[in-house]
């Protein structure tokens, strides 16, 4: 069994076992956690009542958090010609075509989100087995396969995030930094939870949102009353 450090244990003492807190109360407690030597990311995990093996129950998409994430995403764009120029002007960190495909095939994944124009999928499609498991494969559902690359670059650089359920039906995303004000963290958490709540697949049975928790990078989880 993993043993937690003194800092974690002291923070855990602030969380009452078996209690589900309101979002404002959870953030208030989280802000009192023993601090690490860096500005920790605040993360939300939602356990959903879906069957992740069924395509009609998958949860995937994007959201622009109202207060941003506190991190500037590294955006890669697969594009050529005028579209490549537009992406560069919009602030993309990496822009290319076959050169980026070969680099990624070689194991390079030092970026947060990958965008592509539809005409590039004939080249990018071969990267499905590499990018797919990391949630970085361009897709129209997530807004990362688009003709409007400039706008998408600006949105992702400005705090737009992707989300998708994992193999166990959980959705796990960053919603800010511990240094954010309590009000900003509450706004981001509420926005994300409400957004996921509105995506219930018609085929899902039983309780859709089964559990929600919020935590810092190095801290314990706090269950939310949703």
N, C-alpha and C positions, 0 to 999 in steps of 0.2 A: 504494500500500500504506500502511495506517495505521501511523504511527510512534508507539511507546509512549514514555511519559515515563521519566525516570530512576528514579522510585519503582517503577514496574512492572517495569522491566528488572532492578533489584536484587532484587526479589521473585522474578522468574523464574529467577534464578541458583540459587535454593534447590530448584528442581524439576528433577529429572533427566529429560531427554527420553527418551520411549519406555518409561518405568517406570510401572507401575500400583501404587499404594500401598494399603496397608490403610487402613481408615477412621481408626483412631487415629493412624497415621503421617501421613496427609494433613492431619489437623487440627493435629497438632504443627507441621508445616511452615507451614500457613496462619496459625497464630498468630504466626509469626515474620515475616510479610510486613510491609513498610514501611507504616506506618499513614497513613490519610488524616486530614483534619481533622474527620471525623465517624465515628460508630460504623457501620462498613460492614455491610451485610447479607451473610450467608453463603448462597450459593445452590447448589442441586444441579440438574444437567441430566442426564437419562437419555435416551439414544437407544435407541428400541425397535424391534424387528423386527416392525412391524405395517404394514398398509396403511391409512393414514389416510383413504383414499377409501371404505373399506368400513365401513358402520355396525356390523357385527358384530366389528370389531376396534378400535373406539375405546376409549380409556382415559380415564375421567372419574370423579371422585368427590370425597370429602372425607376428611380425616384430622385427628385432634387430636394434634398433636405433644406428646410427653411433657413437654418443657421449654418449650413455647410458642414464639412467634416473636420475642419482644422488641418487638413492635409491637401496639398496640391497634387492631383493625380498625374502620373506619367502616362501620357497618351501616345499610343502608336497608331499610325494610319497607313493602311495599304491603299495607295492611289498612284496614279500616273498623270502626267501632263498638267492641265489646268487645275484639276481637282487636287493634285499634290501641292500645287502652289497655294491654293486656297487653304489647305490644311496647315501648311507652314505659317502662313500669315495669321491664322487663327490661334497659333501658339502650340501646335502639336510638337511633342518632344522628338518623335521619330517618324519619318515619312519615307516610304519606299515601296518597292514592288518585289521583284524576284530576289533582290538582295536581302530583304528582310525575311522572306520565306526561307532562304537557305540558312540565314543566321539562326532562326528559330528552330529549324530542323537540326541544327548543331547543338541545341540545348539552351540557347539564350532566351530568358523570359523576364528580363529586367524592366518590366513595364506593368502598369496597373490595369489598363484597358486597351483593347485593340478595336479600331474602327476600320471599316472597309466600304468602298463603293461597290455596288452590285456587280459591275463589270469585272471586278478583281477576284470574284469567287472562283473563277476557273483556275486561279493560281493558289488562292488561300484555302480552297476546299481540302487540299491534301494535308492541311495542318490540323484537321479535326481531332485526330488522336493525341496530338500534343497540346493544343489549346483547350480542347473540350474539358478534360479533367480538372483544369485550373480555372474554369469558368471564364475563359478569355476568347472564346471563338465568336467572331462577329455573327450577329443574329438579328433579323428584323424585329423579333419580339422584344429584344432588349434595347432596341434603338441603336445598335452598333453596326448594323448593315444599312447604310443610308446614302442617298445622293447628296444630302445636305451635311457634308462633312464639317464645314466651318462652324455651323451652329452646334453640332454635336461635340466638337472639340471644346468649344467655349463652355458648354454645359458641364462636361465631365471635369474640366479644369476648375469650374466654379463650384463643385460640390455634388454633382450628380453621381449616384452610385448604382451599381448593378446588384441584383440579388437573385438567388436561385436556391431551391431546396436541395439538400444533400440526399444521400442514399437512405437516410433514416427519417426523412420528412422534416428535418430542421432547417430553418433559415437563420443565418448568422451574419450580421452586418455591423460595421462601425457607425456610430451615430454622433461622434464628436470626440472632444478631448476633455480630460478631467479639469483642465484649467478653464473650460467654458463656464459661463455663469449658469447657475441652477436653472434660470428661466430659459436659456437657450437649449440646455440639455433636455428639459421637459418638452419644449416645442419640437425638437427633433424626434424624440422617442414617441411622442403622441402621433406625429405625422406618419412615422413608419408603421407603427402598430395599426393605426387606422387604415393605412393604405393596404396592408396585407389582409386586414379584415374584410376589405371590399373585394378581394380576389378569390373568394371561396369558389372552388370548382363545383359545378352542378352535380358532378358524379361523386363528390366527397360525402361520406356518411358519418353520422354521429357528431360529436363535438369537433368543430373545426380548429379553433385555437385552444390547444390543450394546456399549454404552459408558456409563460413568457418570463424571462429573467434578464437582468441588466447587471453588468460587472465592469470593472476596470481590467486592464491588461494583467495586472498582478494581484487583483483582489478577488474576494469571493462573490458568488452570484447572489442577487437579491430577487426573489420571486415577486412578480407584479400581479395585482388584482385587476384583471381585464374583463 
